């Protein structure tokens, strides 16, 4: 099994590299595939039709994490199930807005959403996990072949119909939800989190930190230390982030990871370029834990491996036990 995973991941890495190189010289395209050439999902993405990702090769992997693309515009909030995620990635999408990817391993909520569409850089980011299941509402039609070849189990509405439903609390397209247990069964457990993250005691040093704001062109995240909860509360675009039940979102560790965010070869139906967030390479980061901020370095040598975080002197950087938010920012 491990040999098959390595082979598929290696082949996909080569395919992704070829696509990235092509993307640097290819002009953008618009989404399509719906009625009259319009996308079938949400004005930006198309649900796969007969892609191989919707056939037997896309059976969810036993023991693999579940990653779900989550809507993060004001009309989608409050989201459902985010508090149960082990890792939440925040990434930039068209127009400088933000979208979330929630990764579940230790437990599944009854429902999660609203679910939205995938992006090219999600595939590189998810290479940190062994054949994860990616739940998403659709994708730009020219991106579907790359998703199809990626070492993951692509799951969009249609293959397991009773795993998906439209909620009545929000207007479409901000009302698509997933029942994780109906899609993939039981949660695989913490061992499936093959990201390279380490958990343990905080390193020496750091500086006291009460609040940190990270800005995208048209979005922002503010993390405020709560000594009472021993967690960081989250504001998104100036509004406190809570669950659908009204509980504050409060990760134990926040990683502000400085990356390259560049244009991809894809555009949405409005002509906005889809940013590509590079998660392979090296750079700097700030790790927020225990009410303190720690300078860190990150490195990831390839798309088939995890991300290593270290202190400035090269020692492993430990995260606090609990939920981790990783904000991938070009600033």
C-alpha positions as MATLAB code, in Angstrom:
seq = 'XXXXXXXXXXXXXXXXXXXXXXXXXXXXXXXXXXXXXXXXXXXXXXXXXXXXXXXXXXXXXXXXXXXXXXXXXXXXXXXXXXXXXXXXXXXXXXXXXXXXXXXXXXXXXXXXXXXXXXXXXXXXXXXXXXXXXXXXXXXXXXXXXXXXXXXXXXXXXXXXXXXXXXXXXXXXXXXXXXXXXXXXXXXXXXXXXXXXXXXXXXXXXXXXXXXXXXXXXXXXXXXXXXXXXXXXXXXXXXXXXXXXXXXXXXXXXXXXXXXXXXXXXXXXXXXXXXXXXXXXXXXXXXXXXXXXXXXXXXXXXXXXXXXXXXXXXXXXXXXXXXXXXXXXXXX';
ca = [
       0.000    0.000    0.000;
       2.738    2.487    0.988;
       4.648    1.720   -2.228;
       1.500    2.389   -4.273;
       0.961    5.676   -2.434;
       4.567    6.773   -3.058;
       4.311    5.865   -6.750;
       1.084    7.762   -7.237;
       2.298   10.760   -5.268;
       5.514   10.853   -7.297;
       3.653   10.721  -10.592;
       1.270   13.424   -9.440;
       4.127   15.659   -8.275;
       5.591   15.512  -11.770;
       2.176   16.296  -13.270;
       1.700   19.229  -10.895;
       5.134   20.622  -11.762;
       4.307   20.399  -15.467;
       1.013   22.187  -14.853;
       2.707   24.931  -12.856;
       5.284   25.469  -15.589;
       2.529   25.573  -18.193;
       0.602   28.001  -16.025;
       3.448   30.499  -16.140;
       3.129   30.820  -19.902;
      -0.563   30.087  -20.492;
      -3.252   32.736  -20.452;
      -6.185   32.353  -18.087;
      -9.452   30.681  -18.882;
     -12.963   31.193  -17.651;
     -15.057   28.677  -15.781;
     -17.579   26.684  -17.752;
     -19.485   23.468  -17.970;
     -22.928   24.568  -16.832;
     -25.962   25.571  -18.844;
     -25.028   27.989  -21.573;
     -21.370   27.772  -20.620;
     -22.010   29.020  -17.088;
     -20.569   27.101  -14.160;
     -22.895   24.727  -12.365;
     -21.677   25.346   -8.825;
     -21.535   28.924   -7.657;
     -20.534   31.243  -10.453;
     -16.893   30.276  -10.015;
     -16.741   26.497  -10.166;
     -18.199   23.432  -11.817;
     -19.180   20.151  -10.224;
     -17.307   17.238  -11.853;
     -19.383   15.053  -14.143;
     -17.756   11.881  -15.458;
     -14.278   12.553  -14.129;
     -12.356    9.487  -12.946;
     -12.431   11.147   -9.513;
     -16.125   10.187   -9.387;
     -15.495    6.513  -10.171;
     -14.028    3.594   -8.252;
     -10.585    5.188   -7.976;
     -12.078    7.895   -5.795;
     -13.241    5.608   -2.972;
     -12.405    7.319    0.322;
      -9.208    5.953    1.798;
      -9.368    4.072    5.076;
      -7.205    5.865    7.598;
      -6.950    9.104    5.603;
      -7.891   12.594    6.739;
     -10.945   14.421    5.451;
     -10.310   17.912    4.057;
     -13.321   20.127    3.347;
     -13.303   23.423    1.440;
     -15.312   25.939    3.473;
     -16.971   29.137    2.306;
     -15.799   32.240    4.181;
     -17.718   35.242    2.899;
     -20.090   37.040    5.250;
     -23.155   35.306    3.768;
     -21.675   31.900    4.669;
     -21.139   32.625    8.355;
     -21.474   31.248   10.926;
     -19.967   28.042    9.567;
     -20.840   24.573   10.819;
     -18.330   22.030   12.150;
     -15.175   24.173   12.041;
     -14.578   23.749   15.765;
     -14.109   19.987   15.281;
     -11.280   20.360   12.751;
      -7.727   19.475   13.749;
      -6.224   21.962   11.290;
      -7.810   24.950    9.548;
      -5.971   26.527    6.615;
      -6.894   30.063    5.530;
      -5.997   30.897    1.948;
      -6.550   33.707   -0.529;
      -8.961   33.303   -3.442;
     -10.279   35.544   -6.222;
     -10.703   39.216   -5.492;
      -8.455   39.014   -2.441;
     -11.144   37.193   -0.441;
     -10.476   34.242    1.842;
     -11.537   30.614    1.922;
     -10.897   27.928    4.514;
      -9.863   24.301    4.281;
     -10.729   22.289    7.382;
      -8.844   19.035    7.985;
     -10.460   16.388   10.201;
      -8.710   13.370   11.700;
      -9.510   12.846   15.380;
     -13.289   13.343   15.171;
     -16.044   14.225   12.724;
     -18.846   16.707   13.372;
     -22.379   15.721   12.362;
     -22.199   18.265    9.548;
     -19.692   20.697    8.078;
     -20.055   23.604    5.705;
     -20.982   25.584    3.765;
     -18.864   23.628    1.275;
     -17.393   25.458   -1.705;
     -15.090   24.860   -4.645;
     -11.480   23.699   -4.848;
      -8.451   25.566   -6.164;
      -5.213   24.411   -7.820;
      -3.026   25.197   -4.804;
      -5.205   22.952   -2.604;
      -3.648   19.956   -4.329;
      -0.116   20.967   -3.414;
      -1.167   21.775    0.153;
      -2.909   18.407    0.593;
       0.200   16.535   -0.541;
       1.204   16.694    3.132;
      -1.272   13.891    3.868;
      -1.380   10.282    2.658;
      -4.203   10.089    0.085;
      -6.635   12.424    1.860;
     -10.297   12.720    0.966;
     -11.096   16.174   -0.423;
     -14.739   17.245   -0.182;
     -15.611   20.220   -2.378;
     -18.559   21.591   -4.311;
     -16.872   21.669   -7.713;
     -13.914   23.128   -9.583;
     -12.922   25.127  -12.629;
     -13.418   22.673  -15.502;
      -9.806   22.845  -16.740;
      -8.610   22.059  -13.224;
     -10.598   18.809  -13.002;
      -7.987   16.650  -14.807;
      -5.322   17.744  -12.327;
      -7.615   16.947   -9.402;
      -8.294   13.597  -11.061;
      -4.574   12.736  -11.113;
      -3.789   13.978   -7.611;
      -3.059   11.424   -4.842;
      -6.343   12.095   -3.089;
      -9.949   10.920   -3.096;
     -12.003   13.691   -4.705;
     -15.583   13.827   -3.437;
     -18.163   16.288   -4.733;
     -21.975   16.094   -4.594;
     -23.402   13.231   -6.623;
     -21.307   10.177   -5.855;
     -22.651    9.732   -2.318;
     -25.883   11.768   -2.505;
     -27.079   11.202    1.066;
     -23.815   12.645    2.395;
     -24.772   16.098    1.079;
     -27.699   18.403    1.704;
     -28.852   21.959    1.186;
     -29.562   23.797    4.423;
     -32.453   26.192    4.831;
     -30.593   28.767    6.887;
     -28.714   30.468    4.057;
     -29.274   31.254    0.396;
     -27.539   29.280   -2.354;
     -24.674   28.884   -3.032;
     -23.833   29.332    0.663;
     -25.969   26.421    1.893;
     -24.271   23.184    0.801;
     -23.354   20.943    3.740;
     -21.614   17.605    4.175;
     -22.305   14.778    6.619;
     -18.747   13.417    7.035;
     -19.657   10.041    8.551;
     -21.891    9.224    5.577;
     -19.076   10.030    3.181;
     -16.057    8.362    4.806;
     -17.252    6.479    7.893;
     -15.208    6.809   11.079;
     -12.524    9.403   11.767;
      -9.045    7.916   11.135;
      -7.352    9.236   14.292;
      -4.462   11.576   15.039;
      -1.870    9.351   13.328;
      -3.333   10.389    9.954;
      -2.113   13.965   10.472;
       1.113   13.534    8.503;
       1.766   17.274    8.208;
       5.116   17.372    9.991;
       3.661   19.432   12.867;
       5.097   18.782   16.340;
       3.287   19.297   19.630;
       4.862   19.860   23.021;
       6.300   22.441   25.372;
       6.845   25.961   24.064;
      10.393   26.994   23.227;
      12.186   29.554   25.344;
      11.761   33.191   24.479;
       9.035   34.663   22.364;
       7.269   37.926   23.089;
       3.981   38.542   24.880;
       1.204   38.945   22.326;
      -2.417   39.887   22.945;
      -3.601   40.289   19.349;
      -2.356   39.680   15.811;
      -4.098   40.723   12.571;
      -3.322   39.185    9.172;
      -4.635   41.010    6.106;
      -5.492   39.722    2.652;
      -6.358   42.276   -0.065;
     -10.100   42.007    0.730;
     -10.179   40.021    3.978;
      -8.604   39.979    7.404;
      -8.171   37.674   10.384;
      -7.558   38.847   13.942;
      -6.482   36.436   16.673;
      -6.842   37.634   20.266;
      -5.414   35.777   23.237;
      -7.967   34.708   25.840;
      -6.248   33.862   29.112;
      -9.567   32.540   30.412;
      -9.829   29.968   27.610;
      -6.073   29.556   27.049;
      -6.924   29.900   23.376;
      -6.897   32.476   20.581;
     -10.334   33.788   19.667;
     -10.877   34.540   15.988;
     -12.360   37.561   14.240;
     -12.913   37.370   10.500;
     -13.365   40.641    8.628;
     -13.994   42.380   11.943;
     -16.694   39.990   13.167;
     -16.185   37.423   15.966;
     -16.071   33.931   14.464;
     -18.476   31.516   16.108;
     -19.968   28.131   15.324;
     -23.552   27.719   14.150;
     -24.382   27.055   17.816;
     -22.778   30.335   18.889;
     -19.555   28.956   20.390;
     -16.422   31.048   19.703;
     -13.823   29.515   17.418;
     -10.658   29.310   19.509;
      -7.535   27.496   18.259;
      -4.672   26.650   20.597;
      -2.026   27.559   17.999;
      -2.056   30.039   15.147;
       0.641   29.916   12.464;
       1.074   32.969   10.268;
       3.003   31.395    7.400;
       4.568   33.793    4.908;
       4.422   32.295    1.417;
       4.438   33.330   -2.224;
       0.969   34.073   -3.581;
       1.065   34.445   -7.347;
      -1.315   34.377  -10.279;
      -2.343   30.993  -11.630;
      -3.485   30.163  -15.165;
      -7.106   29.971  -14.007;
      -9.779   32.680  -13.819;
     -13.321   32.722  -12.512;
     -16.345   33.514  -14.683;
     -15.977   37.209  -13.850;
     -12.395   37.249  -15.122;
     -10.761   37.410  -11.689;
      -7.511   35.475  -11.505;
      -7.356   32.538   -9.103;
      -4.308   33.048   -6.864;
      -1.870   30.177   -6.424;
      -0.505   29.859   -2.896;
       2.888   28.147   -2.920;
       3.246   25.822    0.067;
       6.466   24.133   -1.106;
       9.726   25.935   -0.427;
      10.904   27.810    2.630;
      10.225   31.037    4.440;
       9.402   32.661    7.739;
       6.444   32.316   10.052;
       5.101   33.573   13.361;
       3.709   30.972   15.748;
       1.171   32.198   18.300;
       0.702   29.995   21.363;
       0.252   30.418   25.107;
      -0.215   34.184   24.744;
       3.174   34.633   23.101;
       4.526   35.084   19.576;
       7.507   33.060   18.394;
       9.596   33.691   15.278;
       9.930   30.553   13.171;
      11.189   29.260    9.853;
       9.300   26.809    7.668;
      10.511   24.436    4.977;
       8.881   21.891    2.722;
      11.100   20.201    0.180;
       8.418   18.776   -2.084;
       4.697   18.385   -2.696;
       4.738   14.834   -1.327;
       6.015   15.785    2.131;
       5.043   17.679    5.249;
       6.016   21.147    6.428;
       8.755   21.510    9.039;
       8.680   24.451   11.431;
      11.804   25.373   13.375;
      12.998   28.041   15.759;
      15.571   30.542   14.417;
      18.361   28.362   15.843;
      17.070   25.302   13.977;
      15.343   23.429   16.805;
      11.894   21.944   16.140;
       9.047   24.386   16.827;
       6.383   22.791   19.007;
       2.723   23.745   18.751;
       0.294   23.756   21.684;
      -1.990   20.725   21.741;
      -5.365   21.463   20.235;
      -6.676   22.974   17.033;
      -4.150   24.682   14.732;
      -4.976   27.501   12.323;
      -2.490   28.153    9.518;
      -2.933   31.464    7.724;
      -1.093   31.378    4.395;
      -0.267   34.981    3.610;
       1.813   36.691    0.972;
       2.278   39.779    3.113;
];
